[in-house]
Amino acid sequence: MELIVAVYADWGIGKDGTQPVALRADRKFFRETTRGAMVIVGRKTVDDFPGKKPLPNRENVVISRTVTEMPGFTVCRSVEEAVQYAKNAPRAMVIGGGRIYEEMLPYCDQAYITKLGCTVECDTYFPNLDEHPDWVASTLLEQGEEDGISYEMWLYTRK
């Protein structure tokens, strides 16, 4: 299983359920990287989706203990259920939010991390994989600058 996330310089990922700063280049990278894959997301993160609708051209799976049905989504009641369900997918990607990343990280072997060269106020953080003993930044995929903010897109792999 894989995951994809954009982090700020302090590994923050969001505030009040959304990304305070989002770059077009990262949105494009997300679309291209997740297209055709199963995406696994928490229910609160779906609230930040355009129109709160499933992402097109992907199999959308939502993890929720409270919701039993969401149009366009397969609902899994637990992380374990989502992991079992994902075993049938050719490619499964965890796409957030914070709690889902934290609980799904042990099941992932690759992580696509967009590092934004800025720090903004966040209330949700991703584990710093640069300091994590099980992970290594293996490939720089892209780098650039947009709206005065530098970015790097990295593929991390589990050691």
Backbone torsions as a table, in degrees:
resi	resn	phi	psi	omega
1	MET	NA	153.9	-177.6
2	GLU	-125.7	168.8	171.7
3	LEU	-141.5	161.8	178.1
4	ILE	-140.9	135.1	-177.0
5	VAL	-157.5	149.7	170.8
6	ALA	-107.0	131.8	-179.4
7	VAL	-123.9	150.5	173.5
8	TYR	-87.0	177.6	-173.8
9	ALA	-57.7	-27.4	179.4
10	ASP	-98.4	13.9	-179.8
11	TRP	69.7	17.7	170.5
12	GLY	-70.5	149.6	-180.0
13	ILE	-126.2	-13.1	-179.0
14	GLY	-179.6	168.6	176.0
15	LYS	-143.5	133.5	178.3
16	ASP	53.9	37.3	173.8
17	GLY	81.4	12.4	179.4
18	THR	-146.1	169.0	176.1
19	GLN	-87.1	119.4	178.8
20	PRO	-63.4	-34.8	177.9
21	VAL	-131.5	126.0	178.2
22	ALA	-132.3	135.3	-179.8
23	LEU	-101.5	144.5	177.9
24	ARG	-58.5	-40.2	-179.1
25	ALA	-61.4	-39.0	179.0
26	ASP	-70.8	-39.3	177.1
27	ARG	-60.7	-42.6	178.4
28	LYS	-64.0	-44.7	178.0
29	PHE	-59.1	-43.5	177.8
30	PHE	-60.0	-49.9	-179.4
31	ARG	-57.9	-47.7	-176.8
32	GLU	-67.7	-38.8	-176.2
33	THR	-73.0	-34.5	-176.7
34	THR	-94.4	-11.5	-177.6
35	ARG	-55.5	128.8	177.9
36	GLY	83.3	-5.2	-178.3
37	ALA	-94.8	164.7	165.5
38	MET	-79.4	130.5	176.1
39	VAL	-113.1	136.6	-177.4
40	ILE	-115.7	127.1	-171.1
41	VAL	-143.1	153.6	173.2
42	GLY	-82.9	157.0	-176.7
43	ARG	-60.9	-40.5	-179.0
44	LYS	-64.9	-32.9	179.4
45	THR	-69.3	-31.2	177.3
46	VAL	-59.2	-30.5	178.5
47	ASP	-60.6	-22.8	179.7
48	ASP	-92.5	-4.1	176.6
49	PHE	-70.0	150.2	175.3
50	PRO	-56.8	119.4	-179.9
51	GLY	67.2	9.8	-177.6
52	LYS	56.6	30.3	-177.9
53	LYS	-104.7	158.9	177.5
54	PRO	-60.1	151.0	178.7
55	LEU	-73.6	133.0	-177.9
56	PRO	-68.7	154.8	176.1
57	ASN	61.0	30.3	177.1
58	ARG	-145.8	154.7	169.0
59	GLU	-88.8	116.5	-174.3
60	ASN	-95.4	124.8	177.4
61	VAL	-121.4	129.1	178.4
62	VAL	-114.8	137.8	175.5
63	ILE	-100.7	121.6	-179.8
64	SER	-152.8	134.6	174.6
65	ARG	-86.8	-15.2	-173.5
66	THR	-108.9	-32.8	-177.7
67	VAL	-90.7	134.1	179.0
68	THR	-104.1	-17.7	-178.5
69	GLU	-150.2	133.8	173.8
70	MET	-140.5	119.5	-179.2
71	PRO	-55.3	128.9	178.4
72	GLY	87.5	-4.4	-179.8
73	PHE	-119.3	145.8	164.5
74	THR	-89.0	126.5	-178.2
75	VAL	-96.4	125.4	173.2
76	CYS	-112.1	139.2	-174.4
77	ARG	-84.5	-11.4	-177.8
78	SER	-155.1	164.9	174.9
79	VAL	-59.6	-43.9	-178.8
80	GLU	-60.2	-41.5	178.0
81	GLU	-64.3	-40.6	178.5
82	ALA	-65.0	-40.3	178.5
83	VAL	-62.1	-45.0	178.8
84	GLN	-62.7	-44.6	-179.4
85	TYR	-62.7	-39.5	-177.3
86	ALA	-67.6	-20.0	179.9
87	LYS	-61.0	-21.4	179.6
88	ASN	-87.0	-7.4	-176.3
89	ALA	-92.4	142.1	175.2
90	PRO	-63.2	-32.5	179.3
91	ARG	-149.4	126.8	179.0
92	ALA	-126.1	132.7	-176.6
93	MET	-129.3	129.8	174.8
94	VAL	-83.3	130.0	-175.8
95	ILE	-124.0	11.3	173.0
96	GLY	119.5	179.6	-3.9
97	GLY	-84.2	-154.9	-171.5
98	GLY	-53.3	-49.5	-178.5
99	ARG	-66.8	-39.7	-179.6
100	ILE	-65.3	-43.2	175.6
101	TYR	-56.9	-48.9	-177.3
102	GLU	-59.3	-45.1	-177.0
103	GLU	-77.0	-26.5	-177.6
104	MET	-93.0	-16.8	-177.4
105	LEU	-52.4	-41.9	179.7
106	PRO	-62.1	-18.9	-179.2
107	TYR	-94.0	-5.2	-175.7
108	CYS	-98.3	144.7	178.2
109	ASP	-110.8	-17.4	179.0
110	GLN	-137.1	146.3	178.1
111	ALA	-137.4	125.6	174.1
112	TYR	-93.7	112.7	-174.6
113	ILE	-117.3	118.9	170.3
114	THR	-94.8	118.4	179.1
115	LYS	-98.3	117.5	177.8
116	LEU	-93.7	134.0	-176.7
117	GLY	-82.2	52.1	176.8
118	CYS	-152.7	162.8	175.1
119	THR	-124.9	128.4	177.8
120	VAL	-127.7	164.2	179.5
121	GLU	-65.9	125.6	-179.8
122	CYS	-131.5	153.9	171.5
123	ASP	-118.2	1.7	-179.6
124	THR	-135.1	135.9	-175.5
125	TYR	-130.5	150.8	174.0
126	PHE	-99.9	145.9	177.8
127	PRO	-58.7	136.5	-179.6
128	ASN	-72.0	100.6	-177.3
129	LEU	-69.3	-20.4	176.3
130	ASP	-66.0	-24.7	179.4
131	GLU	-105.8	1.9	-177.3
132	HIS	-86.3	126.8	-176.2
133	PRO	-66.1	-18.4	-176.5
134	ASP	-95.4	-2.5	-173.4
135	TRP	-126.7	150.3	176.0
136	VAL	-140.1	139.4	174.0
137	ALA	-74.8	109.8	-171.5
138	SER	-97.3	-33.6	-174.4
139	THR	-144.7	126.6	170.8
140	LEU	-82.6	115.7	-174.4
141	LEU	-89.5	-35.1	-177.0
142	GLU	-165.2	151.9	172.7
143	GLN	-149.2	156.8	-179.6
144	GLY	178.5	-162.1	178.0
145	GLU	-144.3	140.9	179.5
146	GLU	-144.4	130.9	179.8
147	ASP	51.7	36.4	178.6
148	GLY	78.3	6.8	-179.7
149	ILE	-113.2	122.6	176.8
150	SER	-77.3	154.5	176.2
151	TYR	-148.1	154.1	173.6
152	GLU	-136.5	136.3	176.5
153	MET	-110.3	117.9	-174.6
154	TRP	-116.7	146.8	167.6
155	LEU	-103.3	119.5	173.9
156	TYR	-100.3	144.0	176.5
157	THR	-126.9	148.6	176.2
158	ARG	-73.3	134.7	-179.2
159	LYS	-68.9	NA	NA
